[in-house]
Amino acid sequence: MIISFSPLCTGIRKSLSVTMLVCGLLASSMSGRAQLRDNINLPDNDAKFYHLGIALIYNTSHFQVRSHPSFLQQDSIMSVNPLNTGGFGLAGLHTFRISDHFQFRVVFPQLMFSYKNLKYNIQSATTGQQTESVKQVESILLGFPLQVKFLSDRINNFRVYMLGGINYQYDLASNATARKAGDLVKLKPYDFSIEAGIGFHFYFPVFILSPELKISDGIINVHSRDPNLIYSSTIDKLNSRMIVFSLIFEG
């Protein structure tokens, strides 16, 4: 089975470019203001035990595909390639201070719409001609991430942080129990992933804006294989891969 990883690299480059652009513009703006007023915004904010926030989310995601042994025993599907596709979401954030440099964050509720499409190259048994068929796999994910943040020292109105954690997700659009699904790729309703990322705090007079880039790596096989379905029988395992860019607003 032929699997392409170029969509992931493209998604990472695009997300990094957006993150660096946003951070550059914000840093330039705040540097200019600091030169004019030389003040520190929200000086006591980091000492607060609890922060409430909201996140606007953009994601790009795809599947890592592992073929089933039956793939070598049939001659209709020649290859399956994952396609990187965008999505969006919203989340509420609850952050608790552990120490000057560590915080614990609970993200709930988190609702994300994502698309992990698969492109099939199919060869006709009669003519030998190859055609392409793209199967759109849509997910509505209700997530419950738990994360730990490690923060740098604050420099004026700027701070950088790294994070890691776990995420349990339930797919509200799962089709694992669908009966008339001859042309579908069935998915299980739940997924579990590990996450790692980096973010930047920009302190404004009344709120904190945090651009954040995160990679989420699914460790559970979400494929519900049905040997009677042409698009499902050749696949053994599907693991989700997602790049998440967030704009976080905290008080």
TIKOL-650700 format. One record per residue: residue in one letter; x, y, z of N, C-alpha, C, CB in turn. Coordinates in steps of 0.05 Angstrom, whole numbers. Glycine has a CB too. Layout:
TIKOL-650700
(rec 'A'; (X; Y; Z); (X; Y; Z); (X; Y; Z); (X; Y; Z))
...
END
This chain:
TIKOL-650700
(rec 'M'; (17; -24; 0); (0; 0; 0); (18; 25; 0); (-19; 0; 24))
(rec 'I'; (11; 44; -16); (26; 69; -18); (15; 89; 0); (27; 79; -48))
(rec 'I'; (31; 100; 17); (22; 120; 36); (40; 145; 33); (23; 110; 66))
(rec 'S'; (27; 169; 31); (42; 193; 28); (42; 209; 53); (31; 210; 5))
(rec 'F'; (66; 219; 62); (68; 236; 86); (72; 265; 79); (91; 226; 103))
(rec 'S'; (72; 272; 53); (76; 300; 46); (54; 318; 56); (77; 303; 16))
(rec 'P'; (28; 310; 59); (8; 328; 70); (15; 337; 98); (-18; 314; 70))
(rec 'L'; (27; 318; 115); (33; 326; 142); (55; 347; 143); (43; 301; 158))
(rec 'C'; (76; 344; 126); (97; 364; 125); (87; 390; 115); (120; 354; 106))
(rec 'T'; (69; 390; 95); (57; 414; 85); (40; 428; 107); (39; 409; 61))
(rec 'G'; (25; 412; 122); (9; 424; 143); (25; 436; 165); (-9; 403; 155))
(rec 'I'; (48; 423; 172); (65; 434; 193); (78; 460; 184); (87; 413; 200))
(rec 'R'; (87; 461; 158); (99; 485; 148); (79; 508; 148); (111; 481; 120))
(rec 'K'; (54; 503; 139); (34; 524; 138); (28; 534; 166); (9; 514; 125))
(rec 'S'; (25; 515; 185); (18; 523; 213); (40; 538; 226); (11; 498; 230))
(rec 'L'; (65; 530; 221); (88; 545; 232); (90; 573; 220); (114; 530; 227))
(rec 'S'; (84; 575; 194); (85; 601; 181); (64; 620; 193); (81; 598; 151))
(rec 'V'; (40; 610; 197); (19; 626; 209); (26; 634; 237); (-8; 611; 209))
(rec 'T'; (37; 615; 253); (44; 621; 281); (65; 642; 282); (54; 596; 295))
(rec 'M'; (86; 639; 266); (108; 659; 266); (99; 686; 257); (131; 649; 248))
(rec 'L'; (81; 687; 237); (70; 713; 227); (55; 727; 249); (53; 708; 203))
(rec 'V'; (36; 712; 262); (20; 723; 284); (38; 733; 307); (0; 703; 294))
(rec 'C'; (57; 717; 314); (75; 724; 337); (92; 749; 329); (93; 701; 345))
(rec 'G'; (102; 750; 304); (118; 772; 296); (102; 798; 296); (128; 768; 268))
(rec 'L'; (77; 798; 286); (61; 822; 286); (54; 831; 315); (35; 817; 271))
(rec 'L'; (47; 812; 332); (41; 819; 360); (65; 829; 374); (30; 794; 374))
(rec 'A'; (88; 817; 370); (113; 826; 383); (120; 854; 375); (136; 806; 378))
(rec 'S'; (117; 859; 348); (124; 886; 338); (105; 907; 350); (122; 887; 308))
(rec 'S'; (79; 900; 352); (59; 919; 363); (65; 925; 392); (31; 908; 359))
(rec 'M'; (70; 903; 407); (74; 907; 436); (101; 920; 442); (73; 880; 450))
(rec 'S'; (121; 915; 424); (147; 929; 428); (144; 959; 425); (168; 918; 409))
(rec 'G'; (128; 967; 404); (124; 995; 400); (109; 1008; 423); (108; 999; 374))
(rec 'R'; (89; 994; 433); (74; 1005; 456); (92; 1007; 481); (50; 988; 462))
(rec 'A'; (110; 987; 484); (127; 987; 508); (146; 1011; 507); (142; 961; 510))
(rec 'Q'; (156; 1017; 482); (174; 1040; 480); (160; 1066; 486); (186; 1041; 452))
(rec 'L'; (134; 1068; 479); (119; 1092; 484); (111; 1095; 513); (95; 1094; 466))
(rec 'R'; (103; 1073; 525); (92; 1076; 552); (108; 1061; 573); (64; 1065; 553))
(rec 'D'; (124; 1041; 565); (141; 1026; 583); (126; 1016; 607); (165; 1044; 591))
(rec 'N'; (103; 1003; 603); (87; 993; 625); (85; 963; 623); (60; 1007; 625))
(rec 'I'; (76; 951; 645); (72; 922; 647); (42; 917; 650); (88; 909; 671))
(rec 'N'; (31; 903; 631); (2; 897; 631); (-3; 873; 650); (-9; 891; 603))
(rec 'L'; (-26; 874; 664); (-35; 853; 682); (-12; 842; 699); (-46; 830; 665))
(rec 'P'; (0; 859; 716); (24; 851; 731); (19; 829; 751); (35; 875; 746))
(rec 'D'; (-5; 826; 761); (-11; 806; 781); (-25; 781; 770); (-28; 818; 803))
(rec 'N'; (-28; 780; 744); (-43; 759; 732); (-31; 731; 736); (-46; 764; 702))
(rec 'D'; (-5; 729; 735); (9; 703; 737); (6; 691; 765); (38; 706; 730))
(rec 'A'; (-1; 707; 784); (-4; 697; 812); (-31; 686; 817); (2; 720; 832))
(rec 'K'; (-50; 689; 798); (-77; 679; 802); (-77; 648; 801); (-96; 690; 780))
(rec 'F'; (-93; 636; 818); (-95; 606; 819); (-110; 595; 795); (-108; 597; 845))
(rec 'Y'; (-130; 610; 784); (-147; 599; 763); (-150; 620; 741); (-175; 591; 775))
(rec 'H'; (-149; 610; 716); (-154; 626; 693); (-175; 613; 676); (-127; 631; 676))
(rec 'L'; (-193; 629; 666); (-214; 620; 647); (-208; 631; 620); (-243; 628; 657))
(rec 'G'; (-210; 614; 599); (-204; 623; 572); (-222; 610; 551); (-175; 618; 566))
(rec 'I'; (-220; 620; 527); (-234; 609; 504); (-215; 607; 481); (-259; 626; 497))
(rec 'A'; (-217; 586; 465); (-199; 582; 443); (-214; 580; 416); (-182; 556; 447))
(rec 'L'; (-204; 594; 396); (-213; 591; 368); (-193; 573; 354); (-216; 619; 354))
(rec 'I'; (-202; 551; 342); (-185; 529; 334); (-186; 525; 304); (-191; 503; 348))
(rec 'Y'; (-163; 521; 291); (-162; 512; 264); (-145; 486; 264); (-150; 533; 244))
(rec 'N'; (-153; 465; 250); (-138; 440; 250); (-135; 429; 222); (-152; 420; 268))
(rec 'T'; (-113; 416; 218); (-108; 400; 194); (-103; 371; 203); (-85; 411; 176))
(rec 'S'; (-116; 352; 191); (-114; 324; 200); (-114; 304; 178); (-136; 319; 220))
(rec 'H'; (-104; 280; 184); (-105; 258; 165); (-102; 232; 181); (-83; 261; 143))
(rec 'F'; (-105; 210; 167); (-101; 184; 179); (-73; 173; 172); (-122; 164; 170))
(rec 'Q'; (-62; 158; 191); (-40; 140; 184); (-52; 113; 178); (-18; 138; 207))
(rec 'V'; (-47; 102; 154); (-61; 78; 144); (-42; 54; 146); (-71; 83; 116))
(rec 'R'; (-53; 32; 156); (-38; 7; 156); (-56; -13; 141); (-31; -3; 185))
(rec 'S'; (-45; -26; 120); (-61; -44; 104); (-66; -71; 117); (-48; -48; 77))
(rec 'H'; (-88; -83; 109); (-95; -110; 119); (-82; -131; 100); (-126; -114; 119))
(rec 'P'; (-75; -155; 111); (-63; -175; 93); (-80; -182; 69); (-59; -200; 109))
(rec 'S'; (-106; -178; 70); (-123; -183; 46); (-118; -164; 23); (-152; -182; 54))
(rec 'F'; (-104; -142; 29); (-98; -122; 8); (-82; -135; -15); (-83; -98; 20))
(rec 'L'; (-64; -153; -8); (-47; -166; -28); (-61; -188; -43); (-22; -178; -15))
(rec 'Q'; (-85; -195; -34); (-100; -217; -46); (-122; -208; -66); (-112; -234; -25))
(rec 'Q'; (-124; -182; -70); (-144; -172; -88); (-130; -152; -108); (-167; -158; -73))
(rec 'D'; (-143; -148; -130); (-131; -132; -152); (-147; -108; -160); (-125; -150; -175))
(rec 'S'; (-166; -99; -144); (-183; -77; -152); (-172; -51; -141); (-212; -81; -143))
(rec 'I'; (-166; -50; -115); (-155; -26; -102); (-125; -28; -102); (-166; -23; -73))
(rec 'M'; (-112; -9; -117); (-83; -9; -120); (-69; 5; -98); (-76; 3; -147))
(rec 'S'; (-80; 26; -87); (-67; 41; -65); (-88; 58; -50); (-45; 60; -77))
(rec 'V'; (-81; 65; -26); (-97; 82; -9); (-79; 104; 2); (-112; 67; 14))
(rec 'N'; (-85; 129; -3); (-69; 151; 6); (-85; 170; 24); (-57; 167; -18))
(rec 'P'; (-74; 177; 48); (-89; 197; 65); (-85; 225; 54); (-78; 196; 94))
(rec 'L'; (-106; 241; 56); (-106; 269; 48); (-108; 287; 72); (-129; 274; 28))
(rec 'N'; (-92; 308; 73); (-93; 327; 95); (-115; 347; 90); (-65; 341; 98))
(rec 'T'; (-133; 350; 108); (-157; 367; 104); (-161; 384; 129); (-182; 350; 98))
(rec 'G'; (-171; 409; 125); (-174; 428; 146); (-201; 425; 161); (-172; 456; 136))
(rec 'G'; (-202; 436; 185); (-226; 437; 201); (-224; 460; 221); (-231; 410; 215))
(rec 'F'; (-244; 462; 238); (-245; 484; 257); (-258; 474; 283); (-259; 508; 245))
(rec 'G'; (-257; 492; 304); (-269; 484; 329); (-269; 506; 349); (-256; 460; 340))
(rec 'L'; (-281; 501; 372); (-282; 519; 395); (-277; 503; 420); (-310; 534; 396))
(rec 'A'; (-265; 517; 440); (-260; 503; 465); (-260; 523; 489); (-233; 489; 464))
(rec 'G'; (-267; 513; 512); (-265; 527; 537); (-241; 517; 552); (-290; 525; 554))
(rec 'L'; (-225; 535; 564); (-201; 527; 578); (-202; 535; 608); (-176; 540; 565))
(rec 'H'; (-193; 517; 624); (-192; 521; 653); (-164; 515; 663); (-214; 503; 668))
(rec 'T'; (-149; 536; 670); (-121; 533; 677); (-116; 538; 706); (-104; 553; 660))
(rec 'F'; (-101; 520; 719); (-96; 522; 748); (-65; 525; 753); (-107; 497; 763))
(rec 'R'; (-58; 544; 769); (-30; 549; 775); (-19; 528; 794); (-26; 577; 787))
(rec 'I'; (4; 516; 787); (17; 497; 805); (41; 511; 818); (27; 472; 789))
(rec 'S'; (57; 525; 802); (80; 540; 812); (85; 563; 793); (105; 522; 816))
(rec 'D'; (107; 577; 796); (114; 600; 779); (117; 591; 750); (139; 614; 789))
(rec 'H'; (125; 566; 745); (132; 557; 718); (115; 533; 709); (161; 550; 717))
(rec 'F'; (97; 524; 725); (80; 501; 717); (50; 507; 721); (88; 476; 733))
(rec 'Q'; (34; 499; 702); (5; 502; 704); (-8; 476; 694); (-5; 526; 687))
(rec 'F'; (-31; 470; 705); (-47; 447; 696); (-72; 458; 682); (-55; 429; 720))
(rec 'R'; (-78; 447; 658); (-100; 458; 642); (-119; 436; 634); (-89; 472; 617))
(rec 'V'; (-145; 442; 639); (-167; 424; 631); (-182; 438; 608); (-186; 417; 655))
(rec 'V'; (-185; 425; 586); (-199; 437; 563); (-226; 423; 561); (-182; 433; 536))
(rec 'F'; (-247; 438; 567); (-274; 428; 566); (-294; 451; 567); (-279; 407; 588))
(rec 'P'; (-314; 451; 550); (-317; 432; 528); (-300; 439; 504); (-347; 431; 519))
(rec 'Q'; (-292; 419; 489); (-278; 423; 463); (-294; 409; 441); (-249; 412; 465))
(rec 'L'; (-302; 424; 421); (-317; 413; 399); (-302; 420; 373); (-346; 424; 399))
(rec 'M'; (-294; 399; 358); (-279; 404; 334); (-292; 389; 311); (-250; 396; 337))
(rec 'F'; (-292; 402; 288); (-301; 390; 263); (-276; 384; 246); (-321; 408; 247))
(rec 'S'; (-272; 359; 239); (-248; 352; 224); (-255; 333; 201); (-227; 339; 242))
(rec 'Y'; (-238; 333; 181); (-242; 316; 157); (-216; 301; 152); (-251; 332; 132))
(rec 'K'; (-217; 275; 150); (-193; 258; 145); (-200; 241; 120); (-185; 240; 170))
(rec 'N'; (-195; 253; 97); (-203; 239; 72); (-183; 219; 63); (-208; 260; 50))
(rec 'L'; (-193; 199; 48); (-176; 178; 37); (-180; 176; 7); (-183; 150; 50))
(rec 'K'; (-158; 175; -7); (-159; 173; -37); (-152; 145; -45); (-140; 194; -50))
(rec 'Y'; (-170; 132; -60); (-166; 105; -69); (-160; 105; -99); (-191; 88; -64))
(rec 'N'; (-140; 90; -107); (-135; 85; -135); (-146; 57; -142); (-104; 87; -142))
(rec 'I'; (-166; 57; -159); (-181; 33; -165); (-177; 24; -194); (-212; 36; -159))
(rec 'Q'; (-171; -1; -198); (-167; -12; -224); (-191; -29; -233); (-141; -28; -226))
(rec 'S'; (-201; -24; -257); (-224; -39; -267); (-215; -67; -274); (-236; -25; -291))
(rec 'A'; (-231; -87; -265); (-225; -115; -271); (-229; -122; -300); (-242; -133; -254))
(rec 'T'; (-245; -107; -315); (-251; -113; -343); (-233; -98; -362); (-280; -108; -349))
(rec 'T'; (-229; -72; -357); (-214; -55; -376); (-185; -50; -367); (-228; -29; -380))
(rec 'G'; (-180; -54; -342); (-153; -48; -331); (-148; -19; -326); (-133; -59; -350))
(rec 'Q'; (-167; -2; -332); (-163; 27; -327); (-165; 34; -297); (-184; 43; -343))
(rec 'Q'; (-149; 54; -289); (-148; 62; -261); (-163; 88; -258); (-119; 65; -252))
(rec 'T'; (-179; 90; -237); (-194; 114; -230); (-188; 120; -201); (-224; 110; -235))
(rec 'E'; (-194; 145; -194); (-190; 154; -166); (-217; 159; -153); (-174; 180; -165))
(rec 'S'; (-219; 151; -128); (-243; 156; -112); (-235; 167; -85); (-260; 130; -109))
(rec 'V'; (-246; 190; -78); (-240; 202; -52); (-263; 198; -33); (-233; 233; -55))
(rec 'K'; (-258; 186; -11); (-278; 181; 10); (-274; 202; 32); (-276; 152; 21))
(rec 'Q'; (-294; 218; 36); (-293; 239; 57); (-302; 227; 83); (-311; 263; 49))
(rec 'V'; (-284; 228; 102); (-290; 217; 129); (-292; 241; 148); (-267; 198; 139))
(rec 'E'; (-317; 248; 155); (-322; 271; 171); (-326; 263; 200); (-347; 286; 161))
(rec 'S'; (-314; 279; 218); (-316; 274; 247); (-325; 299; 261); (-289; 264; 258))
(rec 'I'; (-342; 296; 281); (-349; 317; 300); (-340; 308; 327); (-381; 323; 300))
(rec 'L'; (-318; 319; 336); (-303; 308; 359); (-309; 324; 384); (-273; 308; 353))
(rec 'L'; (-319; 311; 404); (-322; 322; 431); (-298; 313; 447); (-349; 314; 444))
(rec 'G'; (-280; 332; 454); (-255; 324; 467); (-253; 333; 496); (-232; 336; 452))
(rec 'F'; (-235; 319; 510); (-230; 326; 538); (-200; 324; 543); (-246; 306; 557))
(rec 'P'; (-185; 344; 534); (-156; 344; 538); (-148; 352; 567); (-142; 363; 518))
(rec 'L'; (-127; 339; 576); (-114; 346; 602); (-85; 351; 595); (-117; 322; 623))
(rec 'Q'; (-75; 375; 603); (-48; 384; 595); (-33; 396; 618); (-50; 404; 572))
(rec 'V'; (-7; 394; 617); (12; 407; 635); (28; 427; 619); (30; 387; 650))
(rec 'K'; (30; 452; 629); (45; 473; 615); (70; 480; 631); (27; 499; 612))
(rec 'F'; (92; 483; 617); (117; 493; 629); (123; 520; 617); (141; 473; 624))
(rec 'L'; (124; 541; 634); (126; 569; 625); (154; 581; 631); (105; 586; 637))
(rec 'S'; (163; 598; 613); (188; 612; 617); (183; 636; 636); (199; 623; 590))
(rec 'D'; (205; 649; 643); (202; 674; 658); (188; 695; 640); (230; 685; 668))
(rec 'R'; (174; 713; 653); (160; 734; 638); (180; 756; 631); (137; 746; 654))
(rec 'I'; (180; 764; 605); (196; 786; 596); (177; 809; 587); (215; 777; 572))
(rec 'N'; (175; 829; 604); (156; 851; 598); (128; 840; 595); (164; 867; 573))
(rec 'N'; (117; 842; 571); (90; 832; 565); (90; 807; 547); (73; 854; 552))
(rec 'F'; (111; 790; 551); (113; 767; 534); (123; 743; 551); (133; 772; 511))
(rec 'R'; (113; 719; 543); (121; 695; 557); (117; 671; 537); (105; 691; 583))
(rec 'V'; (135; 652; 538); (133; 629; 520); (128; 604; 538); (158; 625; 503))
(rec 'Y'; (114; 584; 527); (109; 560; 542); (108; 536; 524); (82; 562; 558))
(rec 'M'; (113; 513; 536); (111; 487; 523); (90; 471; 538); (138; 471; 521))
(rec 'L'; (77; 452; 524); (56; 436; 537); (57; 407; 527); (29; 449; 532))
(rec 'G'; (46; 390; 544); (43; 362; 537); (19; 351; 552); (68; 345; 543))
(rec 'G'; (6; 331; 540); (-17; 320; 553); (-30; 297; 538); (-37; 341; 558))
(rec 'I'; (-54; 290; 547); (-70; 269; 534); (-97; 280; 527); (-72; 244; 554))
(rec 'N'; (-111; 266; 509); (-137; 276; 499); (-154; 252; 493); (-133; 294; 474))
(rec 'Y'; (-177; 251; 506); (-198; 231; 499); (-219; 245; 482); (-211; 218; 525))
(rec 'Q'; (-226; 233; 459); (-245; 245; 441); (-267; 225; 434); (-231; 255; 416))
(rec 'Y'; (-291; 235; 433); (-314; 219; 424); (-325; 231; 399); (-337; 218; 447))
(rec 'D'; (-328; 214; 378); (-337; 223; 352); (-368; 221; 351); (-324; 205; 330))
(rec 'L'; (-380; 245; 350); (-410; 246; 349); (-420; 237; 322); (-419; 274; 356))
(rec 'A'; (-403; 237; 301); (-412; 229; 274); (-402; 201; 267); (-401; 249; 254))
(rec 'S'; (-395; 185; 287); (-385; 158; 281); (-406; 141; 266); (-377; 144; 307))
(rec 'N'; (-397; 126; 247); (-415; 109; 231); (-409; 80; 235); (-412; 116; 201))
(rec 'A'; (-397; 72; 257); (-388; 44; 262); (-412; 25; 262); (-374; 42; 288))
(rec 'T'; (-436; 34; 269); (-459; 17; 271); (-477; 19; 246); (-475; 23; 296))
(rec 'A'; (-469; 35; 226); (-486; 38; 202); (-488; 12; 187); (-474; 60; 184))
(rec 'R'; (-512; 6; 179); (-517; -19; 165); (-514; -16; 135); (-546; -30; 171))
(rec 'K'; (-526; 4; 123); (-525; 9; 95); (-501; 28; 89); (-551; 20; 83))
(rec 'A'; (-477; 16; 90); (-453; 32; 88); (-433; 20; 68); (-440; 36; 115))
(rec 'G'; (-443; 11; 46); (-426; -3; 27); (-403; 13; 16); (-443; -12; 4))
(rec 'D'; (-406; 39; 15); (-385; 56; 4); (-372; 73; 25); (-397; 74; -18))
(rec 'L'; (-374; 65; 51); (-362; 81; 72); (-338; 67; 84); (-383; 86; 94))
(rec 'V'; (-322; 83; 98); (-301; 73; 116); (-311; 77; 144); (-273; 88; 111))
(rec 'K'; (-316; 55; 158); (-328; 57; 184); (-307; 63; 206); (-342; 31; 191))
(rec 'L'; (-316; 81; 225); (-298; 89; 246); (-311; 83; 273); (-291; 119; 244))
(rec 'K'; (-294; 77; 293); (-303; 73; 320); (-309; 101; 332); (-281; 58; 338))
(rec 'P'; (-326; 102; 352); (-334; 129; 362); (-315; 142; 381); (-360; 126; 376))
(rec 'Y'; (-294; 128; 390); (-276; 140; 410); (-247; 139; 399); (-278; 125; 436))
(rec 'D'; (-231; 158; 410); (-202; 159; 403); (-187; 170; 428); (-198; 177; 378))
(rec 'F'; (-162; 163; 429); (-145; 171; 451); (-118; 180; 439); (-141; 149; 473))
(rec 'S'; (-108; 203; 447); (-84; 214; 434); (-66; 227; 455); (-91; 234; 412))
(rec 'I'; (-40; 229; 447); (-21; 245; 463); (-16; 270; 448); (5; 228; 468))
(rec 'E'; (-10; 292; 463); (-7; 318; 450); (18; 332; 461); (-32; 335; 456))
(rec 'A'; (30; 349; 444); (52; 365; 451); (52; 391; 434); (80; 350; 447))
(rec 'G'; (60; 413; 446); (59; 438; 431); (75; 460; 444); (30; 446; 428))
(rec 'I'; (73; 483; 432); (86; 507; 441); (67; 531; 438); (113; 512; 426))
(rec 'G'; (69; 551; 455); (52; 574; 454); (66; 599; 465); (26; 569; 470))
(rec 'F'; (53; 622; 461); (64; 648; 468); (42; 664; 482); (76; 662; 443))
(rec 'H'; (49; 675; 505); (30; 693; 519); (38; 722; 512); (32; 689; 550))
(rec 'F'; (18; 737; 503); (21; 766; 498); (1; 780; 517); (15; 774; 468))
(rec 'Y'; (12; 796; 535); (-4; 809; 556); (-14; 836; 546); (12; 812; 582))
(rec 'F'; (-40; 839; 544); (-53; 864; 537); (-66; 876; 562); (-74; 860; 514))
(rec 'P'; (-75; 901; 561); (-85; 913; 586); (-108; 898; 599); (-95; 941; 580))
(rec 'V'; (-125; 884; 584); (-148; 871; 597); (-150; 841; 591); (-174; 885; 588))
(rec 'F'; (-132; 830; 575); (-133; 802; 569); (-106; 792; 560); (-155; 795; 548))
(rec 'I'; (-103; 765; 558); (-78; 753; 548); (-86; 738; 522); (-66; 733; 569))
(rec 'L'; (-71; 743; 501); (-74; 730; 476); (-51; 710; 472); (-75; 750; 452))
(rec 'S'; (-59; 684; 466); (-38; 663; 464); (-41; 648; 438); (-40; 644; 488))
(rec 'P'; (-25; 653; 418); (-24; 635; 394); (-10; 609; 403); (-8; 648; 371))
(rec 'E'; (-22; 587; 395); (-11; 561; 404); (-12; 541; 381); (-28; 550; 427))
(rec 'L'; (10; 526; 378); (12; 505; 357); (17; 478; 371); (36; 511; 337))
(rec 'K'; (0; 459; 364); (1; 433; 378); (-2; 410; 358); (-22; 432; 399))
(rec 'I'; (12; 388; 364); (10; 363; 348); (-3; 342; 365); (38; 354; 338))
(rec 'S'; (-24; 329; 354); (-39; 308; 368); (-35; 282; 353); (-69; 316; 370))
(rec 'D'; (-27; 261; 367); (-20; 236; 355); (-38; 214; 367); (10; 229; 359))
(rec 'G'; (-56; 203; 351); (-74; 182; 361); (-60; 156; 364); (-98; 179; 342))
(rec 'I'; (-66; 142; 387); (-53; 117; 393); (-72; 93; 392); (-39; 118; 420))
(rec 'I'; (-97; 99; 386); (-118; 78; 384); (-126; 74; 355); (-143; 85; 401))
(rec 'N'; (-129; 49; 346); (-139; 43; 320); (-169; 50; 319); (-135; 13; 313))
(rec 'V'; (-176; 70; 303); (-204; 79; 302); (-220; 66; 279); (-204; 109; 299))
(rec 'H'; (-207; 48; 264); (-221; 35; 242); (-238; 12; 252); (-200; 26; 221))
(rec 'S'; (-263; 12; 244); (-281; -10; 249); (-284; -27; 223); (-310; 0; 259))
(rec 'R'; (-266; -46; 220); (-263; -61; 195); (-287; -79; 190); (-238; -77; 195))
(rec 'D'; (-296; -78; 165); (-318; -95; 155); (-308; -109; 130); (-344; -79; 150))
(rec 'P'; (-303; -136; 131); (-291; -150; 108); (-310; -150; 84); (-285; -178; 116))
(rec 'N'; (-335; -143; 87); (-354; -143; 65); (-354; -117; 49); (-381; -150; 75))
(rec 'L'; (-340; -96; 59); (-340; -70; 46); (-314; -66; 31); (-345; -48; 67))
(rec 'I'; (-316; -58; 6); (-292; -55; -11); (-273; -34; 0); (-300; -48; -39))
(rec 'Y'; (-283; -12; 10); (-265; 9; 20); (-255; 5; 48); (-280; 36; 18))
(rec 'S'; (-266; -15; 61); (-258; -20; 89); (-242; -46; 92); (-283; -22; 106))
(rec 'S'; (-247; -65; 74); (-234; -91; 77); (-204; -91; 73); (-246; -111; 58))
(rec 'T'; (-194; -72; 57); (-165; -71; 52); (-149; -56; 73); (-160; -58; 25))
(rec 'I'; (-163; -44; 92); (-150; -28; 113); (-151; -44; 139); (-163; 0; 117))
(rec 'D'; (-128; -45; 153); (-127; -58; 179); (-130; -38; 201); (-101; -74; 182))
(rec 'K'; (-113; -17; 201); (-113; 3; 223); (-113; 31; 211); (-89; -1; 241))
(rec 'L'; (-127; 49; 225); (-127; 77; 220); (-120; 92; 246); (-154; 87; 208))
(rec 'N'; (-99; 107; 246); (-92; 124; 269); (-94; 153; 261); (-64; 117; 280))
(rec 'S'; (-106; 169; 278); (-110; 198; 271); (-84; 214; 277); (-133; 209; 288))
(rec 'R'; (-79; 233; 260); (-57; 252; 263); (-69; 280; 259); (-33; 246; 243))
(rec 'M'; (-63; 299; 277); (-75; 325; 275); (-55; 347; 283); (-101; 327; 292))
(rec 'I'; (-55; 369; 268); (-40; 393; 275); (-61; 414; 282); (-21; 403; 252))
(rec 'V'; (-58; 426; 305); (-79; 444; 316); (-66; 472; 321); (-91; 433; 342))
(rec 'F'; (-77; 492; 308); (-69; 520; 314); (-92; 534; 328); (-61; 535; 288))
(rec 'S'; (-86; 546; 351); (-107; 559; 367); (-100; 588; 373); (-111; 543; 393))
(rec 'L'; (-120; 604; 374); (-118; 631; 386); (-133; 631; 412); (-128; 653; 366))
(rec 'I'; (-119; 635; 434); (-131; 632; 461); (-133; 659; 474); (-114; 613; 478))
(rec 'F'; (-157; 665; 484); (-161; 690; 499); (-167; 683; 528); (-185; 706; 486))
(rec 'E'; (-151; 695; 546); (-154; 689; 575); (-156; 715; 591); (-131; 672; 585))
(rec 'G'; (-170; 714; 612); (-173; 737; 630); (-155; 735; 654); (-201; 739; 639))
END
